[in-house]
Amino acid sequence: MEHKTLTDLLPFPAVQCCCVSQSSDKCEADHGLYDPFRIERPVIDAHTHIFPPPLMNAVWRFFEQHYWPVVYKQTYEHSQVDILIDRGVHHVVLLQYAHKNGIARGLNEYMHKTVERMNAKYGRSVATGLATVMPGEPDAEPILVEAFEKYGLAGVKLHSHVQVIQPNDPRMDPIYRVCTRYKKPVLIHAGREPNSRAHKKDAKDLCHVDFVRDVLDRFPDLVLCIPHLGFNETTEYMNLLRQYPNLYLDTTMQLGRVWPAIQGSTTDDEFEVLFREFADRILYGTDFPQLPNAWYSEYRNLAVRNLWKVSEENLDKILYKNAIRLYGIDLGEKEPRRDIVSTL
């Protein structure tokens, strides 16, 4: 049965065991289980999340009440997103978002310190951070200037659901102008899913592909990335990709086959077209740690099982090369070397 939206299905039921999350310390102690899955090729995870602990705990409470169980809480509390690097991911892009005025400066400083911590821990460039800002707050422009000039953050993360704003709302314009001036990309959750009755405003009213089209028309030099393949308007976003060369999509939570079929679900044929025709503008991401499933599910379907017949050349673009180009990532080497990734 095809449901109309995820709203008909959410929240997903709680889980009683975290073994699926590869929280190895607890699962090995409780059950003698340990999953040693490693990625053995160059990969940049272009969609991971960090927050200061009080905010992350609040995010988790919302997820577990209204979305799905977050099986990576213990792992994140132990070492944030470091498990991804430990398991062979070469580099991660870190995201957070402000949900109210007055907190973005602190979040951007926290992001900067997290990037510094991770790079120092591993002795190389393993993390890139994006800034955040609350659209419409009085100091939005200087907040972003500080994030780019002082902290070296590589773009901006926005979220239409959380920040209760349409992508083409006039309050967004100062953000787009600053990002255009600094040549920084904007990653904005502008897709309608996951929609929830707990949202302050129905996501169907906040998000529509035409709102993004309007932004791209008014800011032709702005580089925009829509996560989750614009779910559940992926077909419409494929049409936008044909028209706007500065538009990118990321795959986050769309390749793991977590969701039952709903209206707008991407078909296998559409995935094949996406990865063949638009391989230059698709980025791989996981959404770690906000997951109800194993962190490598999407990588496995894309690159190991190769369900959508993606060429090796296009896999490299999707898995890491596009992220390097979009976010200006400097790995300190020409590109990840296949002969060293498995030993990092």
Summary of the structure (lengths in Angstrom):
residues: 344
radius of gyration: 18.8
end to end distance: 44.6
largest distance: 56.7
contacts: 1127
relative contact order: 0.16
helix: 45%
strand: 10%
